[in-house]
């Protein structure tokens, strides 16, 4: 859990953009470099959402909402 100040981690995420003149959307990938502690938080939030898609328990759904 150690990290050095200025140590950045590459995070890729997608944004859905509407196609011009169409009713569909196209994914657009974006890359950002963020400090390592923030990258760990983003990954944990992602895991919470993925877990909620596979399980529908009350606690799981609440944790997904918070994430």
Secondary structure, DSSP 8 states (H G I E B T S, - for coil): ----TT-EEEEEEEEEEE-TTSS-EEEEEEEEEEEHHHHHHHHHHHHHHHHHHH---HHHHHHHHH-
